[in-house]
């Protein structure tokens, strides 16, 4: 199908924005990305970046996530030796007690033919290295061999190199941007400094800011965005290879022998000050390090190299919000949890819709107008 547009403006240089921009540039569309600072300076820089479709969700969301993982496998085959994209499995277990859903989740994954093994702590070393099996609760854990992880800032930099080679323009010195709407249609974007960038289509890909920006132009998007906290550890020689999602901490291997850590309880301890700034208590950071050490073989001493806190984009109903705003022709949005897993496929499908004017069937249940209907 041929393009219906010749130019586009992307607001946001996180994974959705950069992925979509690169796909449009591949189609020969003239693309400008506008970001309020360096690329990946928002949620993409604080993502655990676990590539998966584990546990339970809608069939449509599962299918989209599996397509997302597929695109990473294609990229991994092209770049087999990089240290920022790996497929070495994921392991998850629940807290002991009545709320433990491991058996139900395992049976559900098997029903979908999602590659899964139900393992006990005493047997975990036979499946994947680097885990303290004593930390796994009596109900056992699920190991998913096909899962992986990606370092999003490095991926974004990789895509931007291609984007630039294809003639794309990245603007980072004009402040934040907002859609430019005239005559009821999006015709580009205007920056905080007042500069206009006119185009045939616009994408709002600003992570947690998407609902507010959509509201400013008359569209409703449900918002369930919480605060997230991610720690990056100092390098450590350790055999852990799988991504761990445990009751008290998530641990993800990262380049150069480092690890990324997060947990809901830790994010809930982040203090939001009156001026909107965030404060992370030292004991919260230490608590995350301690919990991670407990689940890692040998219970190593972990140290903080850096950390980041900020909003984590999650739509109000938990499902992705993708496609054109029906009340504002020419203006598209990309807003979702699981930005890493969906990063490449969302860029591909949203670029398809922007360029051709056709609606892709895989996005049928994820359209923004569902919130207008609900209200």
C-alpha positions as CSV (number, residue, x, y, z in Angstrom):
1,X,0.0,0.0,0.0
2,X,1.4,3.4,-1.0
3,X,1.9,6.3,1.5
4,X,-0.8,8.9,1.8
5,X,1.5,11.3,3.7
6,X,4.9,12.8,2.8
7,X,5.8,14.3,6.2
8,X,5.3,13.6,9.9
9,X,6.2,15.0,13.3
10,X,6.8,12.7,16.3
11,X,6.5,14.3,19.8
12,X,8.7,12.2,22.1
13,X,12.0,10.3,21.7
14,X,11.3,7.3,23.8
15,X,11.0,3.8,22.3
16,X,7.5,4.3,20.7
17,X,8.4,7.7,19.2
18,X,11.8,6.6,17.8
19,X,10.6,3.2,16.6
20,X,7.7,4.8,14.7
21,X,9.9,7.6,13.3
22,X,12.4,5.0,12.0
23,X,9.6,3.0,10.3
24,X,8.2,6.1,8.7
25,X,11.6,7.1,7.4
26,X,12.1,3.7,5.9
27,X,8.9,4.4,3.9
28,X,10.4,7.6,2.6
29,X,8.4,9.9,4.8
30,X,10.1,13.1,5.9
31,X,10.1,12.8,9.7
32,X,11.0,15.2,12.6
33,X,11.2,14.0,16.2
34,X,10.8,16.7,18.9
35,X,11.9,15.9,22.4
36,X,12.4,18.0,25.5
37,X,16.0,16.9,26.1
38,X,18.1,13.9,25.1
39,X,16.5,10.8,23.8
40,X,15.2,8.2,26.3
41,X,15.0,10.9,29.0
42,X,11.6,9.7,30.2
43,X,10.0,6.4,30.9
44,X,12.1,4.5,28.4
45,X,15.2,5.3,30.5
46,X,13.5,3.7,33.6
47,X,12.1,0.5,32.1
48,X,12.8,-3.0,33.4
49,X,12.6,-3.9,29.7
50,X,11.6,-7.5,30.2
51,X,10.5,-9.0,26.8
52,X,7.5,-11.3,27.5
53,X,3.8,-12.1,27.4
54,X,3.8,-14.0,30.7
55,X,0.8,-14.5,33.0
56,X,-2.7,-13.6,32.0
57,X,-4.2,-10.9,29.8
58,X,-6.6,-10.5,26.9
59,X,-6.1,-12.6,23.8
60,X,-5.6,-9.5,21.7
61,X,-2.9,-8.1,24.0
62,X,-1.2,-11.4,24.2
63,X,-1.1,-11.6,20.4
64,X,0.3,-8.1,20.1
65,X,3.0,-8.9,22.7
66,X,4.0,-12.1,20.9
67,X,4.4,-10.1,17.7
68,X,6.5,-7.7,19.7
69,X,8.8,-10.5,20.9
70,X,9.0,-11.8,17.4
71,X,10.4,-8.5,16.1
72,X,13.1,-8.6,18.8
73,X,14.0,-12.1,17.7
74,X,14.5,-10.9,14.2
75,X,16.7,-8.1,15.4
76,X,18.6,-10.5,17.7
77,X,19.3,-12.7,14.7
78,X,20.7,-9.7,12.9
79,X,22.8,-8.7,15.9
80,X,23.7,-11.9,17.6
81,X,26.8,-10.6,19.5
82,X,25.4,-7.5,21.2
83,X,25.2,-7.4,25.0
84,X,22.1,-5.2,25.1
85,X,19.5,-7.7,23.7
86,X,19.4,-11.2,25.0
87,X,17.0,-14.1,25.1
88,X,17.9,-16.2,28.1
89,X,14.5,-16.7,29.8
90,X,12.4,-15.3,32.5
91,X,11.6,-16.8,35.9
92,X,8.6,-15.7,38.1
93,X,7.1,-16.8,41.4
94,X,4.5,-15.6,43.8
95,X,4.4,-15.1,47.6
96,X,3.4,-18.0,49.7
97,X,-0.3,-17.9,50.6
98,X,-3.8,-18.0,49.3
99,X,-3.0,-15.4,46.7
100,X,-0.4,-17.6,45.0
101,X,-1.4,-18.0,41.3
102,X,1.6,-19.9,39.9
103,X,-0.3,-23.0,39.1
104,X,-3.2,-21.2,37.4
105,X,-0.8,-19.0,35.5
106,X,1.2,-22.0,34.4
107,X,-1.9,-23.8,33.2
108,X,-3.1,-20.7,31.3
109,X,0.3,-20.3,29.6
110,X,0.3,-23.9,28.5
111,X,-3.2,-23.5,27.1
112,X,-1.8,-20.7,24.8
113,X,1.3,-22.8,23.9
114,X,3.4,-20.2,25.6
115,X,6.7,-22.0,26.4
116,X,6.6,-22.6,30.2
117,X,8.1,-25.0,32.8
118,X,6.8,-25.4,36.3
119,X,9.9,-25.9,38.5
120,X,10.6,-26.2,42.2
121,X,13.4,-24.3,44.0
122,X,15.4,-27.4,44.5
123,X,15.5,-28.0,40.7
124,X,16.1,-24.5,39.5
125,X,19.8,-24.9,38.9
126,X,19.0,-27.5,36.3
127,X,17.0,-25.0,34.3
128,X,18.8,-21.6,34.6
129,X,21.8,-20.4,36.6
130,X,22.4,-17.8,39.3
131,X,19.3,-18.1,41.5
132,X,19.1,-18.9,45.2
133,X,16.5,-21.7,45.1
134,X,15.7,-21.2,48.8
135,X,13.9,-18.0,47.9
136,X,11.4,-19.8,45.7
137,X,8.1,-20.4,47.5
138,X,6.7,-24.0,47.9
139,X,4.3,-23.5,45.0
140,X,7.3,-23.3,42.7
141,X,8.1,-20.9,39.9
142,X,7.4,-20.6,36.1
143,X,10.4,-20.6,33.8
144,X,9.8,-19.2,30.4
145,X,12.7,-20.1,28.1
146,X,11.7,-17.8,25.3
147,X,11.7,-14.5,27.2
148,X,14.4,-12.0,27.1
149,X,15.4,-8.4,27.8
150,X,16.6,-5.3,26.0
151,X,18.4,-2.1,27.1
152,X,16.1,0.5,25.7
153,X,18.4,3.6,25.7
154,X,20.9,1.6,23.7
155,X,18.2,0.3,21.3
156,X,16.9,3.9,20.9
157,X,20.4,5.1,20.0
158,X,20.7,2.2,17.5
159,X,17.5,3.1,15.8
160,X,18.3,6.8,15.8
161,X,21.5,6.1,13.8
162,X,19.4,4.6,11.1
163,X,16.8,7.3,11.4
164,X,19.5,10.0,10.9
165,X,21.0,8.1,7.9
166,X,17.6,8.0,6.3
167,X,17.3,11.8,6.6
168,X,15.3,12.1,9.8
169,X,15.7,15.1,12.0
170,X,15.9,15.0,15.8
171,X,15.2,18.3,17.6
172,X,16.1,18.5,21.3
173,X,16.8,22.2,21.9
174,X,13.3,23.7,21.5
175,X,11.7,22.6,24.7
176,X,8.5,20.5,25.0
177,X,6.1,20.4,22.1
178,X,2.4,20.0,21.7
179,X,0.2,19.2,18.7
180,X,-0.7,22.0,16.4
181,X,-4.4,21.8,15.5
182,X,-6.1,24.1,13.0
183,X,-9.6,23.6,11.5
184,X,-10.1,20.5,13.7
185,X,-7.1,18.7,12.2
186,X,-3.5,18.2,13.4
187,X,-1.1,20.0,11.1
188,X,2.1,19.6,13.0
189,X,3.6,20.6,16.4
190,X,4.6,23.8,18.1
191,X,7.4,23.9,20.7
192,X,7.7,25.8,24.0
193,X,10.0,28.2,22.2
194,X,7.2,29.0,19.7
195,X,8.7,27.2,16.7
196,X,6.2,25.5,14.4
197,X,6.9,22.2,12.6
198,X,4.2,21.6,10.1
199,X,3.5,18.1,8.8
200,X,0.8,15.8,7.3
201,X,0.5,13.7,10.5
202,X,1.5,13.9,14.2
203,X,2.2,11.2,16.8
204,X,2.1,11.9,20.5
205,X,4.5,9.5,22.1
206,X,5.3,11.2,25.3
207,X,4.8,8.3,27.7
208,X,2.9,9.4,30.8
209,X,2.1,12.8,29.4
210,X,0.0,11.3,26.5
211,X,-3.4,11.5,28.4
212,X,-2.9,15.1,29.4
213,X,-1.7,16.2,25.9
214,X,-4.7,14.4,24.3
215,X,-7.0,16.1,26.8
216,X,-5.6,19.5,25.8
217,X,-6.9,18.9,22.2
218,X,-10.3,17.5,23.3
219,X,-9.6,13.7,23.5
220,X,-10.1,11.4,26.5
221,X,-7.6,8.7,27.4
222,X,-7.9,6.8,30.7
223,X,-4.8,7.1,32.8
224,X,-3.6,4.7,35.5
225,X,0.0,6.0,35.6
226,X,2.0,5.3,38.8
227,X,5.5,6.3,39.9
228,X,8.3,3.9,39.0
229,X,11.8,3.5,40.5
230,X,14.6,1.7,38.7
231,X,18.1,1.0,40.2
232,X,21.1,0.2,38.0
233,X,23.8,-1.7,40.0
234,X,27.5,-1.5,39.8
235,X,29.2,-4.3,37.7
236,X,29.2,-7.7,39.4
237,X,30.6,-11.0,38.2
238,X,27.5,-13.2,38.6
239,X,26.0,-16.1,36.7
240,X,22.4,-14.9,36.7
241,X,21.0,-14.8,33.1
242,X,17.2,-14.9,33.3
243,X,15.0,-12.0,34.2
244,X,13.5,-12.5,37.7
245,X,10.1,-11.4,38.7
246,X,9.6,-12.3,42.4
247,X,7.3,-11.2,45.2
248,X,9.7,-8.5,46.5
249,X,11.9,-7.6,43.6
250,X,12.4,-7.8,39.8
251,X,16.0,-8.4,38.6
252,X,17.1,-8.0,35.1
253,X,20.7,-8.6,33.7
254,X,22.1,-5.6,31.9
255,X,25.2,-4.8,29.8
256,X,28.7,-4.9,31.4
257,X,27.8,-7.2,34.3
258,X,25.3,-4.8,35.8
259,X,21.7,-5.4,36.9
260,X,18.5,-3.4,36.8
261,X,16.1,-3.7,39.8
262,X,12.6,-2.6,40.6
263,X,9.6,-3.4,42.8
264,X,6.1,-2.0,43.3
265,X,6.6,-1.5,47.1
266,X,9.8,0.5,46.4
267,X,8.1,2.8,43.9
268,X,5.3,3.4,46.4
269,X,7.8,4.7,48.9
270,X,9.0,7.4,46.5
271,X,7.9,10.8,47.9
272,X,6.3,13.4,45.6
273,X,7.1,16.8,46.9
274,X,4.9,19.9,46.7
275,X,6.8,21.2,43.7
276,X,6.3,17.9,41.9
277,X,9.9,16.7,42.4
278,X,10.5,13.2,43.6
279,X,12.6,12.1,46.6
280,X,13.9,8.5,47.0
281,X,14.9,7.5,50.5
282,X,18.3,5.8,50.9
283,X,16.6,3.0,52.9
284,X,14.4,2.3,49.9
285,X,17.4,1.9,47.7
286,X,19.1,-0.3,50.2
287,X,15.9,-2.3,50.6
288,X,15.8,-3.1,46.9
289,X,19.5,-4.1,46.9
290,X,18.9,-6.4,49.9
291,X,15.8,-8.1,48.3
292,X,17.7,-8.6,45.1
293,X,20.6,-10.2,46.9
294,X,18.3,-12.7,48.6
295,X,17.1,-14.2,45.3
296,X,20.6,-14.3,43.7
297,X,22.9,-17.2,44.1
298,X,25.5,-16.5,46.8
299,X,23.5,-13.5,48.0
300,X,26.1,-11.0,46.6
301,X,26.6,-7.5,47.9
302,X,25.0,-5.2,45.4
303,X,25.7,-1.5,45.1
304,X,23.9,1.4,43.4
305,X,25.5,2.9,40.3
306,X,22.5,5.1,39.4
307,X,18.7,5.2,39.8
308,X,15.8,7.0,38.3
309,X,12.3,7.7,39.5
310,X,9.3,9.1,37.5
311,X,5.9,8.3,36.0
312,X,5.4,4.9,34.4
313,X,2.8,5.0,31.6
314,X,-0.1,2.7,32.2
315,X,-3.5,3.2,30.6
316,X,-6.6,3.3,32.8
317,X,-7.8,-0.1,31.7
318,X,-4.3,-1.6,31.4
319,X,-4.5,-2.1,27.6
320,X,-2.4,-0.2,25.0
321,X,-3.9,3.0,23.5
322,X,-2.8,3.1,19.8
323,X,-3.9,4.9,16.7
324,X,-5.6,8.0,15.4
325,X,-7.7,10.3,17.6
326,X,-11.1,10.2,16.0
327,X,-11.9,13.7,17.0
328,X,-8.6,15.1,15.7
329,X,-7.8,13.7,12.3
330,X,-4.1,13.4,11.6
331,X,-3.2,13.1,15.3
332,X,-2.1,9.7,16.5
333,X,-1.2,8.4,20.0
334,X,1.0,5.6,21.4
335,X,0.5,5.0,25.1
336,X,1.1,1.7,26.9
337,X,2.6,-0.3,29.6
338,X,5.2,-2.8,28.4
339,X,6.8,-0.3,26.2
340,X,9.9,-2.5,25.7
341,X,8.0,-5.6,24.6
342,X,5.8,-3.6,22.3
343,X,8.5,-1.1,21.2
344,X,9.3,-2.4,17.7
345,X,5.9,-3.8,16.8
346,X,4.0,-0.6,17.9
347,X,6.4,1.5,15.8
348,X,5.8,-0.7,12.8
349,X,2.0,-0.8,13.1
350,X,1.5,2.9,14.0
351,X,3.7,3.9,11.1
352,X,1.7,1.7,8.8
353,X,-1.5,3.5,9.9
354,X,0.0,7.0,9.8
355,X,1.5,6.4,6.3
356,X,-1.3,4.6,4.6
357,X,-4.4,5.9,6.3
358,X,-5.5,2.3,6.7
359,X,-6.4,0.7,10.1
360,X,-4.4,-2.3,11.0
361,X,-6.7,-5.2,12.4
362,X,-4.2,-6.0,15.2
363,X,-4.9,-2.6,16.8
364,X,-8.7,-2.9,16.6
365,X,-9.3,-3.3,20.4
366,X,-6.6,-0.7,21.4
367,X,-8.0,2.4,19.8
368,X,-8.3,5.6,21.9
369,X,-12.0,6.1,21.1
370,X,-12.9,3.3,23.5
371,X,-12.5,5.8,26.4
372,X,-14.9,8.3,24.8
373,X,-17.5,5.5,24.4
374,X,-17.0,4.5,28.1
375,X,-17.5,8.0,29.3
